[in-house]
């Protein structure tokens, strides 16, 4: 992953410029981050189906996302994901990965400091009325031909809805209630009890979840350009602290969420492609980094 300095800097400048001009969107995410809890009731439209859903978040890392097909619950220590279709569930180390999905994209700022760090462009789409609420739209252009439009309530300044377009699939979430609180939600909100007859299955096992495994990949493929001395695009991948510091203050790792981590995106088809040219990091090496991130991106 020898980052091409020029292309990275250009992309970063474009994104920074766009974000700097979108004060309302920045303010909306600042409000989410300042809250201690968040409750949302929303309608989800995806794949031709329409369903009523809820989410409950509590800082720093507790969540409950309930849809007709899936229930994701984290009490800060353990993450349970129930597949309602076949009544099976997995149990794994806590993470906020479910809160990064397209179905709840509008509210990811509650958990993530820079929720649109991978955006190549952010443009205002104007004002409109959505379910009787005045909102302002912002289209976020992302790598791999993906885009998300966030609609911010003009009155409360909080995200009200989102529409994600990803690989030809459109996922729309429209809230009827968005309530940000200044105190944490009770522990009982994040308790998980398997339903009658539910079968526990093994969650996907991360075979290389340690930072040491990820660091070995960085050392072999990346630190020639992103080392102590070179640090192209402001990114060093030499140590845990430097990796988590990101590129000029922009996160390249989202703990628990490899898909939305910039370091994985650029290795798997995102722009700018890394390594540049014809070089490719082998799949098993990318998996080592992905597994570490999926496991919470913990330090050595």
Secondary structure, 3 states (H helix, E strand, C coil): CCCCHHHHHHHHHHHHHHHHCCHHHHHHHHHHHHCCEEEEEEEEEECCEEEEEEEEEECCCEEEEECCCEEEEECCCEEEEEECCCCEEEEEECCCHHHHCHHHHHHHHHCCCCCCCCCCEEEEEEEEEECCEEEEEEEEEECCCEEEEEEEECCCCCEEEEEEEECCEEEEEEEEEEEEECCCCCHHHHCCCCCCCCEECCCCCCCCCCHHHHHHHHHHHCCCCCCCCCCHHHCCCCCHHHHHHCECCECCCCCCCHHHCHHHHCCCCCCCCCCCCCCCCCHHHHHHHHHHHHCCCCCC
